[in-house]
């Protein structure tokens, strides 16, 4: 009992505190004939086949599905979130982009946007239907650069909802490098995991400056539920600007949550997952 009691103490819930969603504390029962599974897939984009992971929820029939878009360059993949959502009955497609972590093709921010659109197209294809994807219940979740790609997907009216986690305006960030060469160091280190040069990323941002206007693109997300999560990483104003633009465009007003943690939410992973799960349950209740 000496080794069990401390564990029980850690699981005790203070009076008035919210209990954790089941998907964070227990595995669902196995479903005969329709087990939960992880599959390696490739989705077509730019004439190439790019790797992705598909976490398929257990159970017969179709399931709501999340498109999970990682940041720059993909050090934090948020695959722990994918597993939580899978246990909660959601399929999750976690993609890579062209030219990053050994993927085929050329990396650029423009290609990230194209790849995100291509991943959505795959989720609505006959190939995806075989995995129980419900094309009418697709939510896009993006972290950091993935948040940038998520905002750029606001023009897809068939997306059911959006989650922004420390969204980064990559166009503005790249343009800032041209004006402040001293900021290139950290950016160059991240770019080293892609096959793009800093100069090519700056040129890409210049070429798309008008199309990637943050407030205008965020406003296109109006009409769908949106969750905006921010932290102490300096990107909170970017997420807050997106929320204001959505509300000004007719809303509904996004739910915004700030967590006192870093860019990867290293000491708030359970809080992060629980917050998103509760929002999903409220915004997309089971039929």
N, C-alpha and C positions, 0 to 999 in steps of 0.2 A: 504493500500500500504506500510505502514511502515514495516510490517513484511515480505513482499514479496521482496522488493528491495534488502536487504542484500543477500537473496538467489540468486537473479539474478546476483548480483555482483560476488558471488562465482562461478557461472557457466560461467562467461565471460572467453574467451580464448584469451591470449595475442597474438599479431601479430607474425606470424612465428612459433607458437607452434602447436604441433600435436593435433588434436581433438581426443577425446576418442572414441574407437570403440563403436558401437551401443549397443553391449551386456553389456557394463558397464553403460549405461545411460538410457536404456529403455527396457521394457518387449516386447517380440515378440507377435504378434496377436495370439489368440487361434486358433487352427486348429481343426475343427469339425471332429470327428471320430478318430483323431490321436493327442490327447493332450499331452503336456509335462507332465511327471509324475515322481514320486519317488517311487521306489519299493525296498522292503526288499528281499534279496536273500541269498542263501548259496551256496558256491562253494566247490566241493570236493577236499581235499588235505590230504595226509597222512592217508587215511581211515576215515577222519572226514568230517563234514559239517561245514564250517567256515562262519560267517556272513559277509555280504558286503552290500553296498548300490548301487543301479543302478539308475542313473539320466538319464532318457530317453528324448531325444530331441523331440519336437513337429514336426509333419509332417509325411506324408506317405513315404514308402520306407526305404532304409537303410541309415544310417548316419555314418560318421567317429566316432571313439570311442577312448576314452582315459582311460588307466588303471592308477589309482591314488594310489601311494604307500606312506604311511605316514612314519614318522621317529620313533625314539626310545625315549620314549615308545608309542608315539601316542598322546601326549598332543596337538600338532598342527596337525589337520587333513586336513587343506586346503580345507574345504568343501565350502568356499566362492568361491574358484576358480572353483569348480565343477559346481556351479550354473551359473557362468559366461559362462563357456564353453557350458553348456546345452542351454543357451539362444542363443549362437552363432551357434547352430545346431549340437553340438557334444553330443553323449552319453558319460557318465562317470561312470566307475565302481570304487568305492572307497572301498578298502578291509581293513579288519583287518587281523592279522596273528594268528597262533596258540598260545595259552597261554598268550595273552595280553588282558587287559581290560575285563577279564572274559571269553574270548573265550576258546573253548575246546582245549585239547592237550597241548603239551609242547613247550614253547618258546625257540628258539635258533636262532642264526644268520643263521645257515644252513637251518633251517626250514623256515625262512623268504625268502630265495632264492627259496626253493622248493615251497612255497606258491605263490610266484610271478609267477613262471612258471605254476602252477596249475590254477591261475586266468586267464592267457593268454589262457590256454587250454579251460577253460569254455567259454571265449569270442568267441571261434571258434566252440563251440558245437551247436547242434540243439536247446538246451534250450535257448541259447543266440540269435539265429537267429530269434526267435519269438519276440524279442524286437527291431528288426531293426539294429542289429550290422553288420557292413561291415567288415568282417575278413581281407580284404586286406588293410584297412585303420585304423590300430590300432597304436596309439602312447602311449608310456609309459612315465609317469611323476613321478619322485621320489624326495622327500625332505629329506635331511639328511640321515638317515639309508635307507629311501626309494630310495635315490640316489645310495646308495651302491647296493641295490637290482636291480635297473635299469641297472647299469653297468654289473651286473651279468647276465642280460638278453640280453647282446650283442650277445650271441651265438644263439639267435633265429632269423634266417635270414628273417622270415616273418614279423617281426616288422617293421613298416613304418618309425618310427622316435623316438627320445628320447629327454626328457627335464630333466636336472639335476639342482636341486635347493639346493645350499649349500650341495652338496654330501659329505657324510662322509665315510671314509674307515673304516668300523666297525671291520674288521679283525685286521688291524694295531692298531686301538684304544684299542681293547681288549688286545692285546699282550703287549701294553705299560703299562697296569695296573700291569702286572706281574713284570715289571722292576721298577715301581714307585708306590708302595702301597699308597703313599700320594694322588694319583689321584682317589682313589676308592670312595671317599665320594659322589661326584656328580653323578658318574656313578651308584653307589649303589642305590641312591634315584630314578633314572629313572628305574633301574631294579626292584624296588619294585612294579612297576605297571605291571610286568610280573610275571610268576611263575618260573623264572630261577634264579640261584645263580650267583654271580660274578665268582666264580671258574669254574662253568660249561660253562660260556661264554668264559672264557680264554681258557679252554680246547677245546672248539669248534673252536676257532680261530687257535689254534695250529694244530688241525687235518686238517684244510682246508687251511693252510698257502700257500701251493704251488698253489692250484687251485684258490685261491682268489687274486693272484698277480694282483695289480691294473692296471698297464700299459698294461699287456697282455690282461686282460679282456676288458679294455676300447678299445683297438685296434680292438676288434671284432665288435665294433659298427660302424666301417667304412663302407661306402657305403650307409648310410642313413643320412638324415639331423638331426643335433643335436644342441640343444640350451643349453648352460651352463650359469647358473646364480650364482653369488657369492655375498657375503656380507662381512661385517667387523667382522664376527664371528670367524675368524681364520681358516676357512676351504677353503678359496680361493685357496691356493696352490694345494689342492686335486682336485678341479674342473678344475683348469688350467692344471694339470698333465694329466687328462683324455682327455682334448681337444688336448694337444700336441700328445698324443698317437694315437688318432684318425687321426689327420692330418698326422702323420708319417706313418700310415698304408694305406694311399692313400686318406684320406678325404672322402667327402668334409670337408674342415676346419669348425669346429663348430663355430657358432655364440656365442660370449661370451659377457656377460653384467655384470658389477659390480654395486651394489647399496650400498650406504653408510647407512646401517641399520643393524639391529641385525639378529639373527638366524631365527626368525620367521617373519622377514620383517614386524614388527608390524606397522611401520609408512610409509610403502611402499606397502601396499596391492593393491591399485589401480594401481600403477606403475608396480607392479609384474604381475598383471592380464593383463594389456594392452600390456606389452612386450611379453608375451606368446601368446596372441591373434594375435598380428601382425605377429609374427613368424609363427603361424599356418596358417594364411591366405596366407602368402607368400610361405610357404613350401607345403601346401596342399590346393591349390585353389579349389573352388567348381567346380564340373564337369559341 
